């Protein structure tokens, strides 16, 4: 059974930073590409960033390009998302996902 557990969210001021983590279990993590997605209140789920199985190829939504960095540690079965230069519009529940599976999410709130 795929299990994904996100952590690291919180309340931060505009311009601040956070680092999200996603602990994966129940599958061979190093064999799968992974993604981060987010959902703001009252809005649809949006794709944020993706990374290939080996961690060499990354991609980002235009809205976060240059501010967010995705990475992974296959030895630790963990996916990361570094969020820098945060904006109020980044406020959302953030989920890591493998295919259609995702965790319970971690809340990021950007507010002064």
PyMOL commands that set and color helices and strands:
alter all, ss='L'
color gray80, all
select helices_A, chain A and resi 29-31+88-90
alter helices_A, ss='H'
color red, helices_A
select strands_A, chain A and resi 3-7+10-12+18-25+34-39+45-51+58-60+68-73+78-83+92-98+101-102+106-110
alter strands_A, ss='S'
color yellow, strands_A
deselect
rebuild
show_as cartoon
